[in-house]
């Protein structure tokens, strides 16, 4: 069974939080990057996007999350960079890549759609 982990893109603060940061902040009453303890408000999480861990790692051992951009293995570079997303269609439920490649056909994480949108140019 895969480990359930999450991370979040903080649209307001324009930064990615580690999976434990998000829940640590909520559980302890902190807002995004707040230096003083206080109850978070809805505006603290405005624009936040939560992404789930796929249970897979790239060739460097880095955990793959929704929204990550993967580079195809060398022989498949013509397929372009792949974005990881969750799909629940036609009786299938799981993580897929935008170009339809299998995860073992991808080499490594090269960024994510929030911090590195330029990696998707030309698609």
C-alpha positions as CSV (number, residue, x, y, z in Angstrom):
1,X,0.0,0.0,0.0
2,X,1.3,3.4,-0.9
3,X,2.0,6.1,1.7
4,X,-0.5,8.9,1.7
5,X,1.4,12.2,1.7
6,X,0.7,15.6,0.4
7,X,2.4,18.9,-0.4
8,X,0.9,22.3,-1.3
9,X,1.5,25.2,-3.5
10,X,0.8,28.4,-1.6
11,X,-0.5,30.7,-4.3
12,X,-0.5,33.7,-1.9
13,X,3.1,33.2,-0.8
14,X,4.2,31.7,-4.1
15,X,6.1,28.8,-2.5
16,X,5.8,25.0,-2.3
17,X,5.5,23.5,1.2
18,X,6.7,20.1,2.1
19,X,4.0,17.6,2.9
20,X,4.5,17.8,6.7
21,X,4.6,21.6,6.7
22,X,1.0,22.0,5.5
23,X,-0.5,19.8,8.2
24,X,1.9,21.0,10.8
25,X,0.8,24.5,10.2
26,X,-2.9,23.7,10.3
27,X,-2.6,21.5,13.4
28,X,-0.6,24.1,15.3
29,X,-2.7,27.1,14.3
30,X,-0.1,28.8,12.1
31,X,-0.8,30.7,8.9
32,X,1.5,30.4,5.9
33,X,4.9,31.6,7.0
34,X,3.5,33.3,10.1
35,X,6.1,34.1,12.8
36,X,3.5,34.4,15.5
37,X,1.1,31.7,16.6
38,X,-2.5,32.6,15.5
39,X,-5.5,30.9,14.1
40,X,-5.3,30.6,10.3
41,X,-8.0,32.4,8.3
42,X,-9.4,31.5,4.9
43,X,-7.3,34.2,3.2
44,X,-4.1,32.4,4.5
45,X,-4.9,29.5,2.2
46,X,-6.2,31.5,-0.7
47,X,-4.8,30.0,-3.9
48,X,-3.4,27.0,-2.1
49,X,-3.3,23.8,-4.2
50,X,-2.8,20.4,-2.5
51,X,-1.0,17.7,-4.5
52,X,-0.8,14.0,-3.6
53,X,2.2,11.8,-3.6
54,X,2.0,9.1,-6.3
55,X,3.9,6.5,-4.3
56,X,6.7,6.5,-6.9
57,X,10.2,7.9,-7.0
58,X,12.3,9.1,-9.9
59,X,15.8,7.6,-10.7
60,X,17.3,9.9,-8.1
61,X,15.0,8.7,-5.4
62,X,12.9,11.9,-5.4
63,X,9.2,11.5,-4.5
64,X,6.9,12.1,-7.5
65,X,3.8,14.3,-6.7
66,X,0.9,15.5,-8.8
67,X,2.0,18.6,-10.8
68,X,5.6,17.4,-11.2
69,X,7.2,17.7,-14.6
70,X,9.1,14.6,-15.7
71,X,11.7,14.3,-18.4
72,X,11.2,11.2,-20.6
73,X,14.1,8.7,-21.0
74,X,16.5,9.7,-23.7
75,X,15.0,7.5,-26.5
76,X,11.6,9.1,-25.9
77,X,12.7,12.8,-25.7
78,X,10.5,13.5,-28.7
79,X,7.5,12.9,-26.5
80,X,8.3,16.0,-24.5
81,X,8.1,16.7,-20.8
82,X,5.3,15.0,-19.0
83,X,3.1,16.4,-16.3
84,X,1.8,14.1,-13.5
85,X,-1.9,14.2,-12.7
86,X,-4.6,12.2,-11.2
87,X,-7.2,10.6,-13.5
88,X,-10.5,9.0,-12.6
89,X,-12.1,8.2,-16.0
90,X,-13.5,5.1,-17.7
91,X,-13.2,2.8,-14.8
92,X,-9.5,3.8,-14.2
93,X,-8.4,5.6,-11.1
94,X,-4.8,6.5,-10.7
95,X,-1.9,8.8,-11.6
96,X,-1.0,9.4,-15.3
97,X,1.4,11.5,-17.4
98,X,0.1,14.2,-19.8
99,X,1.6,12.5,-22.8
100,X,0.5,9.0,-21.9
101,X,4.0,7.7,-21.1
102,X,4.4,5.1,-18.4
103,X,6.3,6.3,-15.3
104,X,9.2,3.9,-16.1
105,X,9.5,5.7,-19.4
106,X,10.3,8.9,-17.6
107,X,13.8,9.7,-16.2
108,X,13.6,12.3,-13.5
109,X,11.7,15.2,-12.0
110,X,12.8,18.4,-13.6
111,X,10.4,20.8,-11.9
112,X,6.7,21.4,-11.3
113,X,3.9,23.3,-13.0
114,X,3.9,26.1,-10.5
115,X,7.5,26.9,-10.1
116,X,8.7,25.9,-13.6
117,X,5.9,26.6,-16.1
118,X,8.6,27.4,-18.7
119,X,9.4,23.7,-18.9
120,X,6.1,23.1,-20.7
121,X,6.6,25.8,-23.4
122,X,6.1,24.4,-26.9
123,X,3.4,21.9,-25.8
